[in-house]
Amino acid sequence: MEYATLGRSGVKVSKICLGMMSYGSPDWQKWVLPKASGEHFVRRALDSGVNFFDTADFYSYGESEQILGDTISNLASRHEVVICTKVGLPMGSGVNGGGLSRKAIRSRVEDSLRRLRTDYIDIYLLHEPDPLTPLEETLDAMHDLVREGKVLYAGASNYPAWAMAKLAYASRYGYGRRWSVAQIQYNLCYREDERDVLPLCDSEGMGVMVYSPLARGWLASPGTTNASAMSAEELKRLETDLKARSLYGNDSDIAVRACLAKLAERRGVSMSCLAMSWVMSRPSVTSMLCGVLQDKHLDEAIAALELKLTADEILELNAAYRPQALKDTGLGAVLQSGTKSE
């Protein structure tokens, strides 16, 4: 396993981070695996040298956090692992069931601490922007948690550059501490954050966590779906992950996938391994989240660490991409669609 320093902090995290969204309750999403599977993959990740785990209270409405907390308490010393969780998406139908108000954050962090069976959270992320709460209120609440020791590092997920910049500069000049972490959607098919978010993170010393390195499975196969070659878990996610269909599949995505498939065949490796190797070759990326449904998925992520692309291969993959509109994964989209998909 390889490790990297999280931005300008002193903490080191594995370059592979196990994404816990895949474990919890199939009532939340049909493709989600039950507790026993979550325990198995956390154990396998630990055995492989992974010390970094990402979850959120929204995932299976708390069950994902519960699985991670129970498993870590049984298999590892708390100080040996780095736990990231998130706050902000709706946990109930009440008027204060979501958002980033002081009231919501103070209540939800206590619930997360209890489920995770810990007295502190290493990295606490704002899951996405809350347009109804003033930035100052959210920052006050987050920095109070840092001062109290309940949170070690504060960060944000799915924030556009202008909003991430406000968090970074207000934190540095108003509170005397840096905003530590950005979590972004980033892969061969979606690279819009290269324009501004990643340069901002480099300038401000923020650690970068990447999710959807395979574009929610779009980059895992050349496009001719062979159901007989897929596991039951993979097939169920393919059929029921509505967000994947809404985000990927345009002409640019098709061209990128074709280029990736050609290079993977030439190198004699899987498309998944090659796509993840590209992500981890990006100098701004600290760690890559892996949503593991089968043992082979974790094996491919580990193999991607060892696969080194040449400069010409990176140029070849980069050339297939065309700039595109930002993909909407904001709170408004979730509420309007009525879907429980993250």
N, C-alpha and C positions, 0 to 999 in steps of 0.2 A: 504494500500500500504506500502511496505517496501522500505527503502532508503539505499544507501551505498555511502561512500566517494569515489570519483574518484581518485584512486591511492593515491599519496602523495599530491594531491591538497587539497584545502579546500572546493571544491564544492560537493554538495550531489545530487545524481541522483536517480530516481526511479529504482528499480531492473527490472522493465519492461520498455522497450523503444519501442515506436511505430515506426515501420519501414514504411517509406513513399514510398517505391518503388512500392507499390501496387496501387498508385493513380496517375493519370495523363492522359495519352492518350493511348487508345487501338491501335492506329497506331504504337506505340512504341513496345508494346507487347499485344497480343490479350486478355490476362487475366486481364490486368490493368483496374481498375475501374475509372469512371469519377470524376470530381471535387466534385459533391454533396456527393458522398460516402466518399471521403477524408475528407470533412468538418464534416460529421457525425461521423467518427471514431476518428478524433482529439477531437471533443467535448466529446465523450464517454470516451476517454482516460483521458482527463482533469478531467472529473467528477469522474473518478475512482482513482484519485490521481497521475496519470502519469505526470511527469514533463520533460520527456526526449524524444526527437524526432530525428530520424535519416533519412537523405535524401542524395541526391547527385545531382550535376548539370546534370549528365548523365541520371538520371531517367526521362524518357519521355522528354529528352532534355530540361530540365528547368521547365516543368510544375509541377512536384512534389514539387520543391522548392516554386513555385508560390502559389500552393494550401496551403502549410504549412504556408507561410508568411501571406497570406490573412486571413486565419482562426485564427492564433494566434493573429493577430492584432485586430481581432473582439471579441475574446473570453477571452483573458488573458493579463496580464501585462507582458511586455517583460522580466523583471527581474525575473519573477516567473518560467520561462521555460529554459531548456537547449537544445540548438539546435546544432546538429552535421550535417555537410555536407562534401562533398568530392570533390576532384579535380584530374584530370589526364586522365580520359578516353575520347576518341574522341567525340567532340561536333559538328564536321563538317568534310568535306572532304579536307579542306585546309591543307597545309603542317604543319601549326602550330595549327591545330584544336584540338590537344590533347597533352599529355605529361606533364612533370613536369619542364620545363624550367622556368626561371625567367619571361620571356615574357608571357608564358601561365598562370602561377599562378597569376601574377599581373592583367592580363585581366580578368581571370575567377572569381577571388574573388570579383571584383567589380560587375560582373553580378549576382553572388550569393547574395551579399548584397542587391542589388536592388530587386531581386525576393523575397527574404525573408523579405523585408521591415524592415530592421534593420541596425544599423550602426556598429554592431560587430557580429561575429560568435563565439559561445562558444567553439566548438571543430571543427577544420578543419583538415581533414584527407587526406593524399596522398592515392588515391583510390587503386593503385597498383604500383609496381616498374616500372620505366621508364629506360630501359637499355641504352638509347641514351643520357641521360642528366647526367653530373657529379653530384655526391651526394652533393658536396659543393655548387653548384649553387642552387639546390633545397632547401638546408638548409638555405642558405643566404636569399632566398626569403621568406621562412616560418618564420624565426625569425625576419625579417623586419616587417612582418605583426603583429607579437606579440608585438614588440616594439611600433608600431604605434597604438595599441589597436584595430585593426580590427579583430584580432584573439586572443582569450584568452588562448587556449590550443592547441598544435600541436600534431598530431598523424599520424598513418599509418594503412592501411588495406591491408590484403593479402600479407604481407611481410614475407619471410622466416626468420628464426632466425638470420642467419648471417647478413642479410641486416638490420633487426630491431636493431641488436646490434650496427651496424655502426651508425645508426641514434641516438641511445640512447647515445653512448659514445661521438660521435662528438658534440652532443648538450650539454652534461654535461660539457665536458672539453674545447670545443671550443667556446661555447656561454654562458656558465655560467647558463644554465637553463636545467631542465630535459625534456626529451621527454615524453609526458604525457599519451598517449592513444594508445592501440593496438586494432584493430577490427579483429576478426578471425572467420573462419568457424569452428564450434565445436558442436558436438552432439554425441549421443551414437554410431553412425556408423562411425564417423570420429574424431579420437582423437590423430592424429599425433603430434599436437602442444604441447601435454603433455610432449614430450621428451625434448624440448628446448625452444620454444617460451614462454610458461607459466612460467617455472622457470626464464627465463630472465625478464619477466614482474614483477614477485614477487621481484626479486633482485633489479630491477631499479625503483620499485614503480610506474609502469604504470597501469592505469586503464584498464580493459579488457571488451570490448563489444563483445558479441557473436551473430553471425547471423546464420541462418539455424538451429535452435535448433531441428527442426523436419525433418532435412535432405530433405528440400524442399518438404515436404509432405510424404516422404517415410515411416516415423515412425508414421503416423496418422492412419493407418489401417493395419490389419493383412496380406493384400496382395491380397485377393480376392475382386477385385474392384466391388462394387455394385453401378452402376450408378444411380439407382433409389433412393439410400440413400444419394446421394450427391447433394449439391446445384448447381445451374447453374454456379456460380462463381468457385466453387471447380472443377467441371467437366471441365470447359474451361481451367483452369490452368493445370489440369492433362493432357489434350490433347495437349496443346501448349507450355508447359515449356520444351524446348529441353535441357536446362542445367541440369534439374533434371534427365533426362534419361541418360545423359552422365556421371553424377557424382555418381549415386547410383544404386545398383542392383546386386552387385557381391555376391559371396557365403557368405562372412563375413557379409555383410549387411543383407542378408536373415536370417542368424542365429541370429543376434542381434534383428531383428524385431520379430522373433518367440519367443525369450526369453521375450521381452518386452510385447508381446501380452499375454503370459501366466501369467506374473506377474500382468498385468493390470486387467485381468479377476479375479485373486485371490483377488486383492485389491478392486474390484468393481469400478474402475475408468477408464477413457478413456486412450488409449495409448498416446494421445497427452499430456494430463495432466501429466502422469507419466514421459514421456520423458523430458518435460520441467522442472519438479521437479528435475530430475537427474542433468540437466545442472546447475540449480540454487543452487544445493547442493555442487558444486565444489568450493573450497575456493578461487580460483584465479579469479572467475568470478564476475565482478562488476554489469553488467546489460545485459539482454537478449533482443535482438531485436525480435519483433513479427510482422509478416506480416499478417494483419487482413483483411480478405475478408468478414467476417460475424460477427455479434455480439457475436456469441458463441465462436469464436476464441479468442476474448479478455477475455471473461468469463473464458475460460479454462486456459489461461495464469495466470489470477488472482488466480484461484483455485489452480494452481500449486505452487504458493507461500505458500499456507497454507498446502499443502500436504508434509509431512515430511517422507522421506524414512529411514528405519532402516539400520544399518551398514550391516546386512546380505543381505538385498535387494540390496544395492549398490554393494556388492561383487558379487551377482548373475548376475546383469546386466553387470558388468565389465568383468566377466569371459567369456561372449559370444563374446567379441571383439577379433579380430586378427589384428596385425599391417599390414599396407598396404602402397602402394606407395602414395606420395603426389598427391593431386588432383589439376590439372592445371587450375587455374582461372586467369592466367596472361594476360597481354596486348597482347602478341603474339598470344595466342589462340583466343582472340576476333577478332583481325585483320585478322587472317588467315581464320577463319570460315565465316567471313562476317556477323555474326549474331549480332543483337542488344541486345541480352540477356545479362544481367549483370553477 
